[in-house]
Amino acid sequence: MQIPGQGQVPRWYVCRRVPVKDGIVVDGRMDEAAWKSADWTEDFVDIEGTDSPRPAPRFATRVKMLWDEEYLYVGAWMDEPHVWGTLTEYDQIVFHDNDFEIFIDPNGDTEEYYEIEINALNNIFDLFLVKTYINGGPALHDWDLKGMKHAVWIDGTLNDPTDIDKGWSVEFALPWSHLAVCARRSCPPTGLEQEPWRINFSRVQWQHEIVNGHYQKIPDTPEDNWVWSPQSAVNMHLPEHWGNVVFKNVIVNEAMADQLRNAR
């Protein structure tokens, strides 16, 4: 009997550098020239992998990454005909809404890693894991990624079930100064290291119904978990299955962005 996800290798991504002077405005839109040069990841798959018995994702999700001397930038686009959210207080359990999640293990030792979640209301839940849950944790919910910038942009309307939306995007600037705490390696990267960072992304999606003009989750219906690098189990806290991100010290400017776009 084949175990879902067994034999699937982790994904890889090359993250290019952008000059600080060119700047990225964290507004959720990802419309700067540098973003246009960055490659999209593969479309997300079910958390167990492409051979999971569960249905393939209903909506597409993709991610881009860039970096400079100050920040690691993450941008994601999510197809979504009904963009909605309910949780508005910082550090609520955001995955109780539809959300997007980032997991970062800088030195790849599968311990001491970061988790950041965001919903369509731009509400954040961030935490630090000393160890994975199966190895005893704990999860430090009081930990904050200080200096983080984040934004959401919606191509449609929020919490309006009377129309059909196109989707929503998120944009992050994650400061190297705070990611460095447990990295035990260069932060920011030199762009010359051969060893990748372990990073993964997840999208939690709930089935909904419309009751009295408002969205609500369908009771007793489990969430869908869609990811960049498949986990082989319904568990994001298996860092050995996360993707591999290599940082390249190739500065992307507008001229290079045009060249890269024209080469595709």
C-alpha positions as CSV (number, residue, x, y, z in Angstrom):
1,M,0.0,0.0,0.0
2,Q,1.5,3.4,-1.0
3,I,1.5,6.1,1.6
4,P,0.3,9.4,0.1
5,G,3.2,11.7,-0.6
6,Q,5.8,9.0,-0.2
7,G,8.7,9.5,-2.5
8,Q,7.9,13.1,-3.3
9,V,11.0,15.2,-3.1
10,P,10.8,18.7,-1.6
11,R,10.5,21.7,-3.9
12,W,13.3,24.1,-4.8
13,Y,13.3,27.8,-5.4
14,V,15.9,30.4,-6.3
15,C,15.4,33.7,-4.5
16,R,17.0,36.6,-6.2
17,R,18.3,39.8,-4.6
18,V,16.8,43.3,-5.2
19,P,18.6,46.5,-4.4
20,V,17.4,48.4,-1.4
21,K,17.4,51.7,-3.4
22,D,14.8,50.2,-5.8
23,G,12.6,49.4,-2.9
24,I,9.5,47.3,-2.5
25,V,6.4,49.0,-1.1
26,V,4.6,46.4,1.0
27,D,1.0,47.0,-0.1
28,G,-0.1,43.6,-1.2
29,R,0.0,44.3,-4.9
30,M,3.5,43.0,-5.9
31,D,3.6,45.4,-8.8
32,E,7.2,46.6,-8.7
33,A,9.6,45.7,-11.5
34,A,11.6,43.4,-9.2
35,W,8.5,41.3,-8.4
36,K,7.8,40.9,-12.1
37,S,11.2,39.4,-12.5
38,A,10.8,36.8,-9.7
39,D,9.6,33.3,-10.6
40,W,6.4,31.9,-9.3
41,T,6.5,28.7,-7.4
42,E,4.6,25.7,-8.6
43,D,0.9,25.8,-7.9
44,F,0.1,24.5,-4.5
45,V,-1.0,20.8,-4.1
46,D,-2.9,18.9,-1.3
47,I,-0.8,18.7,1.8
48,E,-0.2,15.0,1.3
49,G,0.9,15.4,-2.2
50,T,-0.4,14.9,-5.7
51,D,-1.3,11.2,-5.0
52,S,-3.5,12.2,-2.0
53,P,-6.9,10.5,-2.0
54,R,-8.4,14.0,-1.3
55,P,-9.4,16.2,-4.2
56,A,-6.9,18.5,-5.8
57,P,-7.0,22.2,-4.7
58,R,-10.1,24.0,-6.0
59,F,-8.3,27.3,-6.3
60,A,-4.8,28.1,-7.5
61,T,-2.1,29.4,-5.1
62,R,1.4,30.6,-6.0
63,V,4.3,32.4,-4.3
64,K,7.2,34.6,-5.2
65,M,10.3,35.5,-3.1
66,L,12.9,38.2,-3.2
67,W,15.5,39.5,-0.8
68,D,17.7,42.5,0.0
69,E,20.0,43.6,2.8
70,E,17.1,44.2,5.2
71,Y,14.3,41.9,4.4
72,L,13.1,38.6,3.0
73,Y,10.1,39.4,0.8
74,V,7.3,36.9,0.3
75,G,4.3,37.5,-2.0
76,A,1.5,35.2,-2.7
77,W,-1.6,35.1,-5.0
78,M,-4.7,33.1,-4.2
79,D,-7.6,32.6,-6.6
80,E,-10.7,33.0,-4.5
81,P,-14.3,33.7,-5.7
82,H,-15.4,34.6,-2.2
83,V,-12.9,36.5,-0.1
84,W,-14.0,36.6,3.5
85,G,-12.6,36.7,7.1
86,T,-13.8,37.1,10.6
87,L,-10.8,37.2,13.0
88,T,-9.4,40.7,13.7
89,E,-7.4,40.4,16.9
90,Y,-3.6,40.0,16.7
91,D,-2.4,36.4,17.6
92,Q,-5.8,34.8,17.3
93,I,-5.7,31.4,15.7
94,V,-5.9,32.7,12.2
95,F,-6.2,29.4,10.5
96,H,-9.8,29.2,11.8
97,D,-10.3,31.6,8.9
98,N,-9.1,31.0,5.3
99,D,-5.5,31.9,5.6
100,F,-2.0,31.9,4.1
101,E,1.0,30.6,6.2
102,I,4.8,30.8,6.1
103,F,7.1,28.4,7.8
104,I,10.9,29.2,8.0
105,D,13.7,27.0,9.4
106,P,16.8,29.1,8.6
107,N,19.5,26.4,9.2
108,G,17.5,23.4,8.2
109,D,18.0,21.5,11.5
110,T,14.2,20.9,11.8
111,E,14.2,22.8,15.1
112,E,13.8,26.4,16.2
113,Y,11.6,27.6,13.3
114,Y,9.1,30.4,12.7
115,E,5.4,30.3,11.7
116,I,3.5,33.3,10.4
117,E,-0.2,33.2,9.4
118,I,-2.4,35.9,7.8
119,N,-6.0,36.2,6.8
120,A,-7.8,38.4,4.3
121,L,-8.3,41.0,7.1
122,N,-4.5,41.4,7.3
123,N,-4.6,39.9,10.8
124,I,-1.4,38.1,11.9
125,F,-0.7,35.1,14.1
126,D,3.0,34.6,14.5
127,L,4.8,32.0,16.7
128,F,8.1,30.3,17.3
129,L,8.6,26.5,17.6
130,V,11.5,25.3,19.7
131,K,10.9,21.8,18.4
132,T,8.2,20.2,16.3
133,Y,5.0,19.2,18.2
134,I,5.8,15.5,17.8
135,N,9.1,16.1,19.5
136,G,7.6,17.9,22.4
137,G,7.4,21.5,21.2
138,P,6.7,23.9,22.7
139,A,5.1,26.6,20.6
140,L,5.8,30.1,21.9
141,H,2.7,32.1,21.0
142,D,4.0,35.2,22.7
143,W,6.9,35.5,20.3
144,D,6.5,38.3,17.8
145,L,8.4,38.9,14.5
146,K,9.3,42.5,15.3
147,G,9.8,44.8,12.4
148,M,7.7,42.6,10.0
149,K,5.7,44.4,7.3
150,H,2.6,42.8,5.8
151,A,-0.3,43.8,3.6
152,V,-3.3,42.3,1.8
153,W,-4.8,43.3,-1.5
154,I,-8.2,42.0,-2.7
155,D,-9.2,41.8,-6.3
156,G,-12.9,42.0,-5.4
157,T,-14.7,42.9,-2.2
158,L,-14.2,41.6,1.3
159,N,-17.1,39.9,3.1
160,D,-19.6,40.6,0.4
161,P,-21.4,37.4,-0.8
162,T,-23.4,39.3,-3.5
163,D,-20.5,39.3,-6.0
164,I,-17.8,37.1,-7.3
165,D,-14.2,38.0,-6.5
166,K,-11.0,37.1,-8.4
167,G,-8.8,36.5,-5.4
168,W,-6.5,38.1,-2.9
169,S,-2.8,38.6,-2.5
170,V,-0.5,39.0,0.4
171,E,2.9,40.6,0.7
172,F,5.5,40.3,3.5
173,A,8.8,42.0,4.4
174,L,10.4,39.8,7.0
175,P,13.5,41.4,8.7
176,W,16.7,39.5,8.7
177,S,17.6,41.1,12.0
178,H,14.9,39.0,13.7
179,L,15.1,35.9,11.6
180,A,18.8,35.8,12.5
181,V,18.1,35.0,16.2
182,C,18.2,31.2,15.6
183,A,19.6,31.1,12.1
184,R,23.3,30.4,13.1
185,R,24.2,31.5,9.6
186,S,24.6,34.7,7.6
187,C,21.5,37.0,7.9
188,P,21.1,38.4,5.4
189,P,22.5,35.6,3.3
190,T,25.7,36.3,1.4
191,G,24.2,34.8,-1.7
192,L,27.1,32.4,-2.0
193,E,26.0,29.7,0.5
194,Q,25.3,26.3,-1.0
195,E,23.0,25.1,1.8
196,P,19.4,26.1,1.3
197,W,17.0,27.4,3.9
198,R,14.0,25.2,4.6
199,I,10.8,27.1,3.9
200,N,7.2,26.1,3.2
201,F,3.9,27.8,2.6
202,S,0.4,26.6,3.3
203,R,-3.1,27.8,2.5
204,V,-6.0,26.7,4.8
205,Q,-9.4,26.9,3.0
206,W,-12.8,26.3,4.6
207,Q,-16.0,25.4,2.8
208,H,-18.6,28.0,3.5
209,E,-22.3,28.8,3.2
210,I,-24.1,32.1,3.1
211,V,-26.6,32.6,5.9
212,N,-28.6,35.8,6.2
213,G,-26.3,37.6,3.9
214,H,-23.1,36.5,5.8
215,Y,-20.4,33.9,5.2
216,Q,-20.0,31.1,7.7
217,K,-18.2,27.8,7.7
218,I,-20.2,24.7,7.0
219,P,-20.5,22.9,10.3
220,D,-18.6,19.6,10.8
221,T,-16.7,20.1,7.6
222,P,-12.9,19.8,7.7
223,E,-10.6,22.4,6.2
224,D,-8.5,21.9,3.1
225,N,-4.8,22.2,3.4
226,W,-2.9,23.2,0.3
227,V,0.9,23.6,0.3
228,W,3.9,24.4,-1.9
229,S,6.0,21.5,-0.9
230,P,4.0,18.4,0.0
231,Q,4.2,17.1,3.5
232,S,3.2,13.4,3.1
233,A,0.8,13.9,6.0
234,V,-1.8,16.4,7.3
235,N,0.9,18.1,9.4
236,M,2.8,21.2,8.5
237,H,5.2,20.6,11.3
238,L,7.4,18.1,9.5
239,P,10.2,20.5,8.4
240,E,12.1,17.7,6.6
241,H,9.5,17.9,3.9
242,W,9.6,21.7,3.5
243,G,10.9,23.3,0.3
244,N,14.5,24.4,-0.2
245,V,15.2,28.0,-0.9
246,V,18.6,29.1,-2.3
247,F,19.5,32.8,-2.1
248,K,21.4,34.2,-5.1
249,N,23.4,37.4,-5.0
250,V,22.1,38.5,-8.4
251,I,20.8,42.0,-8.1
252,V,17.5,42.4,-10.0
253,N,16.9,45.8,-11.5
254,E,14.3,47.1,-14.0
255,A,16.5,46.3,-17.0
256,M,17.1,42.8,-15.8
257,A,13.4,42.4,-15.1
258,D,12.6,43.2,-18.7
259,Q,15.3,40.8,-19.9
260,L,14.0,38.0,-17.8
261,R,10.4,38.6,-18.8
262,N,11.3,38.7,-22.5
263,A,13.3,35.4,-22.2
264,R,10.2,33.5,-21.0
